[in-house]
Amino acid sequence: MPNVVMEYSHSIEERANVQALLEDLHQVTIQSGLFEIRDVKSRTLRTHHWLIGDLDDSVGFIHVTVELLDGRSDEQKRALSEALMQALQNKAAFVASLTVNIRDMERGCFQKVTNF
């Protein structure tokens, strides 16, 4: 754990290197010291249809969700959120809406199988 998911409007690809941004977010998560390196998984989800307020799809967005097993303090999660936002702003400050959300997952309900 964790899963870092970067959702973004497809128009972002015209002005930003999405793979490089994902790599930055991945490294920030690793460098937080909260996780084993092998447990950090990051991916993107490109969105072709979205609405923001009354602007429809005329403005772009990036939303990062980090799902992690419960047990981290609020301070640790806040620091991770702030570091991820800084990485977003470093490469995508032109994007109209940048958001980060950290979500706890219950350890008792989480299942994992790895074969590497």
C-alpha positions in Angstrom: 0.0 0.0 0.0 -0.6 2.8 -1.0 -2.4 3.3 -4.3 -1.7 6.7 -5.9 -4.3 7.4 -8.6 -4.0 10.6 -10.7 -7.2 11.4 -12.6 -6.9 14.1 -15.2 -8.8 15.8 -18.0 -7.4 14.6 -21.3 -6.7 18.2 -22.3 -3.8 18.2 -19.7 -1.8 16.1 -22.1 -1.4 19.0 -24.5 0.6 21.0 -21.9 2.1 18.6 -19.5 4.1 15.4 -19.5 1.6 13.1 -17.7 4.1 10.3 -17.3 6.7 12.6 -15.7 4.1 14.1 -13.4 3.0 10.6 -12.3 6.7 9.7 -11.7 7.1 12.8 -9.5 4.0 11.9 -7.5 5.3 8.3 -7.1 8.7 9.5 -5.9 7.1 12.0 -3.4 5.1 9.1 -2.0 8.2 6.9 -1.7 10.2 9.7 -0.2 7.6 10.3 2.5 9.1 7.4 4.4 5.6 6.1 5.2 5.7 3.1 3.0 8.0 0.3 1.7 9.1 1.1 -1.8 7.8 -2.1 -3.3 4.3 -1.3 -1.9 3.8 2.0 -3.7 1.6 1.7 -6.8 0.8 4.7 -9.0 -1.4 5.0 -12.1 -3.3 7.5 -14.1 -6.9 7.6 -15.3 -7.5 9.9 -18.2 -11.0 11.4 -18.3 -12.7 12.4 -21.6 -15.9 13.8 -20.1 -16.1 16.0 -17.0 -18.0 18.9 -15.6 -16.7 21.6 -13.2 -19.3 24.0 -11.8 -20.9 25.8 -14.7 -17.8 25.7 -16.9 -18.5 22.2 -18.3 -15.3 20.8 -19.7 -13.8 24.1 -20.7 -11.3 23.9 -17.8 -8.9 21.1 -16.9 -8.4 19.3 -13.7 -6.0 16.9 -11.9 -7.3 15.0 -8.9 -4.9 12.7 -6.9 -6.4 10.1 -4.6 -4.1 8.2 -2.3 -5.6 5.1 -0.7 -3.5 3.8 2.2 -4.0 1.4 5.0 -5.2 3.0 8.2 -2.8 3.7 11.0 -1.0 6.9 9.8 -1.4 10.0 11.9 -3.3 13.1 10.7 0.0 14.9 10.6 1.7 12.2 8.4 -1.3 12.3 6.0 -1.3 16.1 5.9 2.4 16.2 5.1 2.0 13.7 2.3 -1.0 15.6 0.9 1.0 18.9 1.0 4.0 17.3 -0.7 1.9 15.8 -3.5 0.2 19.2 -4.0 3.6 20.8 -4.3 4.6 18.3 -6.9 1.4 19.0 -8.9 2.0 22.8 -8.7 5.6 22.4 -9.8 4.6 20.9 -13.1 0.9 21.7 -13.6 0.3 25.1 -12.1 -1.6 26.1 -15.3 -4.3 23.6 -14.5 -7.5 25.2 -13.2 -8.3 22.7 -10.6 -5.7 20.7 -8.6 -6.9 18.5 -5.7 -5.4 15.8 -3.5 -7.3 13.5 -1.2 -5.9 10.9 1.2 -8.2 8.0 2.1 -7.7 5.4 4.8 -8.6 1.8 4.1 -9.4 -0.7 6.9 -6.7 -3.2 7.4 -9.2 -5.9 8.4 -11.0 -5.7 5.1 -8.0 -5.3 2.8 -6.7 -8.3 0.8 -3.5 -8.5 -1.2 -1.7 -11.1 -3.3 1.6 -10.4 -4.9 3.7 -12.7 -7.1 6.9 -10.8 -7.5 
